């Protein structure tokens, strides 16, 4: 089935609802995503699960032992301007958050940085210029 087949007929376009992470230290991860990145807790059904949101993006944290070799590469959060990437870099540095890759500008004009959450999950903060958001057949990105 091609990607066009899924959009024809009664099926609509899918939208990512949330990313779910297994966290050995759910309290530390909650403190990072809420206290440092500014997501809001929207639901805590029990001590082993917490759900956070930016208002448009959702993150689920579940207490457990992360499995080695998981398929998750990173979680990406977008910001409005390239300067915000640098401002976030300073905020993360002050908060002693491990920086995995300092801010850099990519060939398409996007700008990003990578840090690690308390569980070791790679988190990207990225500015995407308008041209980077348009689909382009055959475009190769360095992100």
N, C-alpha and C positions, 0 to 999 in steps of 0.2 A: 504494500500500500504506500503510495507516495504521500508527501505532506499535503498536497492539494486534495487528495481523496478524503482526508479527514475533515477538511473545511467545506466540503460540498454537502448538499442535502441538509439534514436536520442537525448535524453536528456543528457546534460553534467553536470559536477559537478558545483554546485552553489558556488559563492564567495561573501562574504559580501562586498557591495559597500560602504555603509555609515551608520552612526547612525545619527538620527535627534533629536534634543532637542528643546523643547519649552522653551523660556527664558523670564522671566519677565524683566530682565535687560540685553538685548542683548549686550550692549556695555561692561559691566563688564565681561560677559562670553567670548566675543571675546578677550578682553584684557588678560584673563586667558589662554585661549587655544593658542593664538598667542604669547603673551608676556612671559608667564611663561613656558608653555609646548613646545613652539617652532613650532606649526603648522603654515602654511602659508595660508593667505587668497588667494583663487583662483578665487572667483567670489562673487560680491556683486550686485545682480540685483536691489535692492532697499533698503531703510533704515530698512526694517523689516526682511531681510534675508541675511545671510552671510554663505559662504561655505569655509571650511578650509581643508587642506590636509597635511599629513606628507610626501607625495610622493607615499605612498602605501595605507594609511588609510585615510578615508574621514569623515568629520563631518559637519553636516548642523545645523545651529542655526536659529531658527524662533522666531520672537517676538510674545509673547502671554502670557496668564496666564496658568501656568502649572496646570494640574488637580491633585487633591489629589488621592492617591491610584493607581498611574500609575504602569505599569508592569515592567518598567526598574529597574533592580537591580543596575548595575554599568556599566561603560565603562572601558575597559581594554586596556592599551597600553603596548607593550612589549619593553624590553630593552635587550641589548646584553650580559650583565654579571651581576652576583649577586652584585658586587661592585657598579654598576650603580644605583641599587635600593637605596643604602645608599647615594650615591652622590645626587640623586634626592630628598631624604628625607631632606638633608641639604639645597638644593636650595629652596624647598617648605617652609621649616621652616624660612629661611631668607626672603622669599617673604610674610610671614605671612599668608600662605595658611593653612586653618584648616586641621590637620592630624586626620583622623578617625581611623587608625590603623598603628602603627609604623612598620618598616620593620621586617619581620620574615621569617624564612626558613621553608618550608613545607616538609612533608614526602617524596615527590617525588624529592626533591632537588631544586624545584622552590623557588624563593624569591620574596616577594611582599610587597607593602605598599598601603594604601588607603588614599586619601584626598578628600576634597569636593571642587567643583567648586563654583563660586559666587551664582549660583542658587540652591545650595544644592545637586547637582548630585554627587553621589559617583564615584570617578575615581580611578582605580587601575593601578599601575605601576608594571609590573611583568617580572622577568627573568624566562624563561622556558628552562630547560636543555634538551638536545636531547632526552633522554628517556621519558620525559613528553610529547613530541610532537608525539610519536608513539601511534597509537591506540592499546589498550589492552582490550580484552573482560573481563568484570567483575572487572576491576580495580576500586578501591574506592579512591577518592581523598579527602583531607581535605581542599581544597581551597574553 
